Amino acid sequence: MFFKRLKSVSIKKNIAKILDQRFKDFRSSKVQSVGIIFDYDAYHDYEFFDDLLKDLGISKNKIRFISKIDAKKKRPNSWDAFFSIADFDWLGRSKNHDIDEFVDQPFDVLISYYKKNTLELNLVTALSKANFKLGLNTEDDRLHDFIIEVDPSKTTIFKTELIKYLTTLNRL
């Protein structure tokens, strides 16, 4: 119990440190690559993401997914990479190659498609080297550069809003 609490406090401090040091250098170029991070247990409609990115004109080889799962035994084969709380040490550092590879990708846009405030998801979002971070979670507005406040199950609203705002920002 003590180590879980210590791990939680360490991850929160790590997130705060990363967010305080983040340098925002927005490039106004068109979106070519997209990273998507989500909670598999809360939402995992691959068809939605596939259709969304097809409508955005993003080629499949420029899309990368990573998902948080609760149990190792539930790993499906349809996503790129998975992680769980066990993939972080007690100081909040990653012990998973998939996480390291994902956060080092310089995506044009990172979509954090989760609403529930979860330390592991927030840490991976904060660590990401994406140019523009877009999310649904409003708990810590420093995590994302742009927030679309919509329930993850309302996919058509999210899709409409995402296209509208990326067009307005001249990113599409």
Backbone as CSV, one residue per row, in Angstrom:
resi,resn,N_x,N_y,N_z,CA_x,CA_y,CA_z,C_x,C_y,C_z
1,MET,0.815,-1.186,0.000,0.000,0.000,0.000,0.863,1.256,0.000
2,PHE,1.898,1.265,0.813,2.791,2.412,0.899,3.464,2.685,-0.444
3,PHE,3.910,1.620,-1.137,4.608,1.805,-2.406,3.664,2.286,-3.509
4,LYS,2.400,1.871,-3.458,1.426,2.381,-4.427,1.233,3.880,-4.246
5,ARG,1.141,4.309,-3.010,0.974,5.738,-2.717,2.225,6.516,-3.126
6,LEU,3.387,5.976,-2.824,4.644,6.612,-3.218,4.744,6.714,-4.739
7,LYS,4.365,5.652,-5.421,4.390,5.637,-6.885,3.438,6.696,-7.444
8,SER,2.264,6.797,-6.872,1.277,7.781,-7.301,1.789,9.208,-7.111
9,VAL,2.364,9.483,-5.964,2.909,10.816,-5.680,4.070,11.121,-6.629
10,SER,4.932,10.140,-6.869,6.071,10.323,-7.770,5.609,10.610,-9.191
11,ILE,4.590,9.900,-9.659,4.072,10.137,-11.014,3.481,11.535,-11.112
12,LYS,2.734,11.965,-10.107,2.165,13.319,-10.116,3.256,14.373,-10.165
13,LYS,4.321,14.196,-9.380,5.438,15.146,-9.396,6.137,15.142,-10.750
14,ASN,6.297,13.956,-11.329,6.932,13.818,-12.631,6.118,14.544,-13.701
15,ILE,4.798,14.374,-13.681,3.922,15.054,-14.642,4.063,16.568,-14.491
16,ALA,4.008,17.064,-13.267,4.124,18.506,-13.023,5.463,19.045,-13.533
17,LYS,6.523,18.313,-13.292,7.855,18.736,-13.741,7.930,18.780,-15.267
18,ILE,7.414,17.759,-15.919,7.428,17.701,-17.388,6.623,18.846,-17.969
19,LEU,5.439,19.092,-17.414,4.578,20.153,-17.939,5.161,21.534,-17.710
20,ASP,5.842,21.729,-16.596,6.479,23.025,-16.323,7.642,23.295,-17.269
21,GLN,8.303,22.238,-17.744,9.463,22.391,-18.621,9.117,22.355,-20.103
22,ARG,7.870,22.097,-20.435,7.485,21.940,-21.838,7.598,23.258,-22.592
23,PHE,8.262,23.182,-23.726,8.395,24.328,-24.613,7.432,24.117,-25.769
24,LYS,6.504,25.044,-25.940,5.505,24.911,-26.995,5.994,25.638,-28.229
25,ASP,6.263,24.875,-29.267,6.727,25.419,-30.541,5.787,24.915,-31.626
26,PHE,4.654,25.574,-31.755,3.658,25.101,-32.703,4.062,25.419,-34.133
27,ARG,4.090,24.394,-34.926,4.285,24.567,-36.357,2.903,24.560,-36.985
28,SER,2.665,25.454,-37.897,1.332,25.539,-38.491,1.233,24.724,-39.773
29,SER,2.068,23.728,-39.887,2.015,22.888,-41.078,0.820,21.961,-41.027
30,LYS,0.498,21.380,-42.146,-0.624,20.453,-42.243,-0.309,19.181,-41.464
31,VAL,-1.349,18.562,-40.945,-1.200,17.344,-40.156,-0.812,16.186,-41.064
32,GLN,0.331,15.580,-40.785,0.814,14.430,-41.545,0.857,13.159,-40.705
33,SER,1.099,13.313,-39.394,1.206,12.147,-38.513,0.380,12.383,-37.250
34,VAL,-0.228,11.294,-36.767,-1.111,11.386,-35.613,-0.797,10.255,-34.640
35,GLY,-0.732,10.585,-33.370,-0.631,9.601,-32.310,-1.920,9.624,-31.516
36,ILE,-2.403,8.449,-31.145,-3.636,8.366,-30.369,-3.374,7.562,-29.114
37,ILE,-3.714,8.138,-27.976,-3.591,7.447,-26.696,-4.987,7.368,-26.095
38,PHE,-5.346,6.191,-25.581,-6.676,6.015,-25.014,-6.682,4.907,-23.979
39,ASP,-7.762,4.876,-23.213,-7.979,3.851,-22.197,-8.797,2.740,-22.842
40,TYR,-8.188,1.586,-23.033,-8.839,0.485,-23.728,-10.094,0.014,-23.001
41,ASP,-10.085,0.014,-21.687,-11.236,-0.462,-20.930,-12.428,0.490,-21.025
42,ALA,-12.178,1.775,-21.255,-13.262,2.744,-21.353,-13.779,2.887,-22.785
43,TYR,-12.889,2.765,-23.772,-13.292,2.966,-25.156,-12.280,2.290,-26.077
44,HIS,-12.762,1.469,-27.010,-11.835,0.815,-27.938,-12.473,0.505,-29.291
45,ASP,-13.097,1.521,-29.896,-13.716,1.361,-31.208,-12.702,1.725,-32.295
46,TYR,-11.995,0.722,-32.773,-10.959,0.938,-33.772,-11.538,1.505,-35.065
47,GLU,-12.749,1.093,-35.428,-13.386,1.576,-36.661,-13.574,3.091,-36.634
48,PHE,-13.925,3.628,-35.469,-14.089,5.073,-35.348,-12.782,5.792,-35.649
49,PHE,-11.704,5.361,-35.024,-10.406,6.000,-35.254,-9.972,5.861,-36.707
50,ASP,-10.203,4.701,-37.282,-9.850,4.455,-38.677,-10.606,5.406,-39.600
51,ASP,-11.920,5.529,-39.398,-12.739,6.432,-40.222,-12.358,7.890,-40.010
52,LEU,-12.105,8.256,-38.762,-11.733,9.629,-38.449,-10.456,10.031,-39.179
53,LEU,-9.451,9.194,-39.094,-8.166,9.533,-39.709,-8.228,9.453,-41.228
54,LYS,-9.083,8.605,-41.740,-9.293,8.564,-43.184,-9.916,9.880,-43.649
55,ASP,-10.887,10.403,-42.881,-11.516,11.683,-43.209,-10.539,12.852,-43.082
56,LEU,-9.569,12.713,-42.209,-8.549,13.755,-42.061,-7.483,13.675,-43.156
57,GLY,-7.480,12.584,-43.909,-6.512,12.410,-44.986,-5.152,11.938,-44.503
58,ILE,-5.108,11.247,-43.387,-3.849,10.753,-42.828,-3.645,9.317,-43.303
59,SER,-2.467,9.025,-43.848,-2.201,7.663,-44.304,-1.962,6.743,-43.110
60,LYS,-2.313,5.471,-43.276,-2.249,4.505,-42.166,-0.840,4.332,-41.610
61,ASN,0.180,4.511,-42.425,1.538,4.336,-41.913,2.021,5.540,-41.096
62,LYS,1.218,6.582,-40.995,1.560,7.765,-40.199,0.714,7.875,-38.929
63,ILE,0.064,6.754,-38.568,-0.796,6.718,-37.398,-0.216,5.723,-36.401
64,ARG,-0.224,6.098,-35.139,0.299,5.213,-34.102,-0.647,5.235,-32.915
65,PHE,-0.976,4.073,-32.380,-1.862,3.940,-31.229,-1.088,3.415,-30.031
66,ILE,-1.506,3.846,-28.849,-1.058,3.216,-27.615,-2.250,3.258,-26.668
67,SER,-2.423,2.193,-25.923,-3.591,2.069,-25.079,-3.212,1.603,-23.679
68,LYS,-3.895,2.142,-22.683,-3.735,1.698,-21.303,-4.728,0.572,-21.058
69,ILE,-4.223,-0.518,-20.526,-5.086,-1.621,-20.141,-4.857,-1.929,-18.669
70,ASP,-5.817,-2.585,-18.050,-5.682,-2.890,-16.630,-5.010,-4.231,-16.381
71,ALA,-5.202,-5.171,-17.251,-4.641,-6.505,-17.019,-3.888,-6.981,-18.251
72,LYS,-2.753,-7.613,-18.028,-1.950,-8.117,-19.137,-2.698,-9.186,-19.937
73,LYS,-3.553,-9.957,-19.286,-4.244,-11.053,-19.962,-5.286,-10.572,-20.959
74,LYS,-5.669,-9.295,-20.920,-6.701,-8.777,-21.800,-6.139,-8.157,-23.082
75,ARG,-4.885,-8.360,-23.366,-4.267,-7.720,-24.532,-4.845,-8.244,-25.843
76,PRO,-5.603,-7.409,-26.551,-6.070,-7.814,-27.879,-4.985,-7.579,-28.918
77,ASN,-5.173,-8.084,-30.090,-4.161,-7.985,-31.144,-4.368,-6.807,-32.083
78,SER,-5.430,-6.039,-31.914,-5.781,-5.024,-32.901,-5.069,-3.684,-32.735
79,TRP,-4.391,-3.430,-31.637,-3.755,-2.138,-31.423,-2.241,-2.254,-31.503
80,ASP,-1.598,-1.139,-31.672,-0.146,-1.104,-31.784,0.554,-1.480,-30.483
81,ALA,0.222,-0.808,-29.413,0.970,-0.991,-28.164,0.058,-0.799,-26.961
82,PHE,0.459,-1.431,-25.856,-0.292,-1.350,-24.611,0.648,-1.029,-23.462
83,PHE,0.065,-0.519,-22.382,0.817,-0.343,-21.159,-0.155,-0.400,-19.989
84,SER,0.401,-0.589,-18.809,-0.392,-0.595,-17.585,0.431,0.087,-16.494
85,ILE,-0.135,0.205,-15.328,0.576,0.844,-14.216,1.861,0.090,-13.873
86,ALA,1.883,-1.202,-14.145,3.075,-2.005,-13.851,4.257,-1.641,-14.746
87,ASP,4.012,-0.902,-15.821,5.077,-0.520,-16.743,5.813,0.752,-16.325
88,PHE,5.533,1.225,-15.107,6.228,2.390,-14.568,6.875,2.000,-13.248
89,ASP,8.091,2.503,-13.010,8.729,2.213,-11.734,8.154,3.139,-10.660
90,TRP,8.629,3.010,-9.455,8.049,3.777,-8.358,8.366,5.269,-8.427
91,LEU,9.274,5.666,-9.310,9.552,7.087,-9.536,8.780,7.640,-10.734
92,GLY,7.970,6.784,-11.361,7.174,7.231,-12.497,7.903,7.177,-13.820
93,ARG,8.998,6.437,-13.892,9.737,6.292,-15.144,9.248,5.055,-15.876
94,SER,9.244,5.132,-17.180,8.757,4.035,-18.002,9.726,2.858,-17.989
95,LYS,9.155,1.648,-17.925,9.929,0.411,-18.043,9.487,-0.356,-19.294
96,ASN,8.743,0.298,-20.177,8.151,-0.347,-21.341,8.695,0.298,-22.618
97,HIS,9.229,-0.527,-23.494,9.785,-0.033,-24.759,8.709,0.616,-25.625
98,ASP,7.504,0.082,-25.612,6.409,0.650,-26.406,6.097,2.088,-25.991
99,ILE,6.113,2.342,-24.700,5.865,3.703,-24.209,6.990,4.628,-24.672
100,ASP,8.222,4.206,-24.489,9.369,5.029,-24.877,9.341,5.350,-26.370
101,GLU,9.026,4.363,-27.171,8.969,4.558,-28.615,7.840,5.509,-29.001
102,PHE,6.687,5.367,-28.345,5.539,6.216,-28.650,5.809,7.673,-28.285
103,VAL,6.306,7.928,-27.087,6.494,9.311,-26.641,7.619,10.015,-27.399
104,ASP,8.539,9.271,-27.982,9.631,9.886,-28.738,9.242,10.246,-30.173
105,GLN,8.087,9.801,-30.624,7.620,10.129,-31.972,7.200,11.600,-32.020
106,PRO,7.708,12.368,-32.980,7.313,13.782,-33.075,6.026,13.943,-33.900
107,PHE,4.911,13.465,-33.366,3.632,13.555,-34.080,3.263,15.009,-34.325
108,ASP,2.557,15.233,-35.427,2.003,16.566,-35.662,0.866,16.832,-34.680
109,VAL,0.062,15.791,-34.414,-1.050,15.902,-33.477,-1.095,14.647,-32.617
110,LEU,-1.257,14.840,-31.317,-1.509,13.746,-30.387,-2.943,13.891,-29.909
111,ILE,-3.739,12.838,-30.097,-5.116,12.838,-29.615,-5.173,11.975,-28.362
112,SER,-5.463,12.603,-27.239,-5.616,11.886,-25.967,-7.107,11.628,-25.790
113,TYR,-7.534,10.454,-26.211,-8.969,10.145,-26.245,-9.378,9.412,-24.975
114,TYR,-9.366,10.138,-23.877,-9.828,9.607,-22.600,-10.374,10.762,-21.773
115,LYS,-11.377,10.478,-21.007,-12.011,11.509,-20.190,-11.611,11.387,-18.728
116,LYS,-11.506,10.162,-18.241,-11.180,9.920,-16.837,-9.733,10.325,-16.556
117,ASN,-9.535,11.023,-15.473,-8.202,11.469,-15.089,-7.415,10.284,-14.528
118,THR,-6.487,9.754,-15.320,-5.692,8.592,-14.944,-4.219,8.968,-15.018
119,LEU,-3.489,8.691,-13.946,-2.084,9.097,-13.877,-1.251,8.560,-15.034
120,GLU,-1.412,7.274,-15.354,-0.587,6.674,-16.413,-0.856,7.329,-17.761
121,LEU,-2.127,7.562,-18.088,-2.470,8.213,-19.355,-1.941,9.645,-19.380
122,ASN,-2.099,10.352,-18.266,-1.599,11.721,-18.200,-0.081,11.780,-18.336
123,LEU,0.615,10.815,-17.743,2.069,10.795,-17.832,2.530,10.555,-19.268
124,VAL,1.926,9.611,-19.961,2.315,9.346,-21.345,1.979,10.551,-22.224
125,THR,0.843,11.194,-21.978,0.497,12.406,-22.724,1.528,13.498,-22.468
126,ALA,1.890,13.697,-21.219,2.869,14.735,-20.872,4.237,14.443,-21.488
127,LEU,4.637,13.172,-21.500,5.948,12.789,-22.039,6.033,12.898,-23.561
128,SER,4.907,12.864,-24.231,4.893,12.842,-25.693,5.588,14.071,-26.286
129,LYS,6.323,13.839,-27.348,7.031,14.905,-28.058,6.184,15.461,-29.207
130,ALA,4.884,15.247,-29.143,3.977,15.729,-30.184,3.996,17.254,-30.240
131,ASN,3.825,17.787,-31.431,3.812,19.223,-31.629,2.542,19.854,-31.068
132,PHE,1.416,19.196,-31.262,0.120,19.740,-30.852,-0.647,18.636,-30.137
133,LYS,-1.032,18.884,-28.889,-1.722,17.870,-28.082,-3.175,18.273,-27.906
134,LEU,-4.038,17.354,-28.302,-5.461,17.589,-28.250,-6.099,16.541,-27.352
135,GLY,-7.007,16.940,-26.471,-7.564,15.964,-25.550,-8.989,16.231,-25.149
136,LEU,-9.522,15.288,-24.377,-10.878,15.382,-23.838,-10.867,15.688,-22.349
137,ASN,-9.773,15.367,-21.676,-9.661,15.478,-20.226,-9.428,16.934,-19.836
138,THR,-10.296,17.465,-18.981,-10.184,18.863,-18.574,-9.633,19.030,-17.156
139,GLU,-9.181,17.944,-16.547,-8.683,18.006,-15.171,-7.443,18.893,-15.038
140,ASP,-6.511,18.769,-15.966,-5.290,19.580,-15.942,-5.108,20.180,-17.329
141,ASP,-5.437,21.436,-17.475,-5.403,22.062,-18.797,-3.988,22.258,-19.333
142,ARG,-2.968,22.000,-18.528,-1.588,22.091,-19.024,-1.216,20.889,-19.892
143,LEU,-1.961,19.799,-19.754,-1.658,18.580,-20.516,-1.870,18.759,-22.009
144,HIS,-2.883,19.512,-22.364,-3.278,19.626,-23.766,-3.201,21.070,-24.237
145,ASP,-2.918,21.214,-25.517,-2.909,22.538,-26.122,-4.317,22.953,-26.519
146,PHE,-5.157,21.945,-26.746,-6.536,22.200,-27.155,-7.410,21.104,-26.565
147,ILE,-8.539,21.492,-25.984,-9.430,20.521,-25.350,-10.799,20.597,-26.005
148,ILE,-11.288,19.452,-26.430,-12.658,19.338,-26.932,-13.431,18.614,-25.838
149,GLU,-14.302,19.339,-25.172,-15.021,18.747,-24.046,-16.262,18.020,-24.557
150,VAL,-16.091,16.709,-24.723,-17.176,15.854,-25.198,-16.974,14.464,-24.601
151,ASP,-18.056,13.756,-24.390,-17.968,12.396,-23.878,-17.366,11.495,-24.961
152,PRO,-16.464,10.580,-24.608,-15.839,9.722,-25.624,-16.824,8.883,-26.433
153,SER,-17.987,8.624,-25.892,-18.972,7.836,-26.641,-19.664,8.657,-27.732
154,LYS,-19.554,9.954,-27.692,-20.163,10.846,-28.693,-19.177,11.069,-29.839
155,THR,-18.938,10.020,-30.589,-17.892,10.044,-31.615,-18.205,10.994,-32.772
156,THR,-19.458,11.097,-33.176,-19.770,11.982,-34.306,-19.550,13.440,-33.931
157,ILE,-19.874,13.799,-32.688,-19.640,15.175,-32.239,-18.142,15.451,-32.189
158,PHE,-17.374,14.513,-31.648,-15.925,14.693,-31.583,-15.332,14.853,-32.985
159,LYS,-15.747,14.005,-33.890,-15.233,14.051,-35.262,-15.541,15.391,-35.915
160,THR,-16.778,15.848,-35.784,-17.182,17.134,-36.359,-16.372,18.281,-35.771
161,GLU,-16.243,18.284,-34.448,-15.506,19.359,-33.775,-14.022,19.326,-34.128
162,LEU,-13.449,18.142,-34.176,-12.024,18.025,-34.515,-11.755,18.563,-35.913
163,ILE,-12.542,18.168,-36.866,-12.359,18.647,-38.243,-12.567,20.155,-38.313
164,LYS,-13.588,20.654,-37.613,-13.869,22.092,-37.618,-12.682,22.887,-37.053
165,TYR,-12.162,22.447,-35.915,-11.087,23.212,-35.277,-9.750,23.055,-35.997
166,LEU,-9.458,21.885,-36.499,-8.206,21.725,-37.257,-8.252,22.533,-38.555
167,THR,-9.416,22.633,-39.162,-9.579,23.463,-40.361,-9.400,24.929,-40.012
168,THR,-10.012,25.357,-38.903,-9.888,26.743,-38.450,-8.436,27.103,-38.142
169,LEU,-7.721,26.146,-37.562,-6.309,26.376,-37.237,-5.398,26.191,-38.454
170,ASN,-5.990,25.926,-39.605,-5.255,25.732,-40.860,-4.291,24.554,-40.785
171,ARG,-4.733,23.484,-40.121,-3.905,22.280,-39.982,-4.331,21.166,-40.936
172,LEU,-5.488,21.327,-41.573,-5.957,20.313,-42.542,-5.793,20.806,-43.958
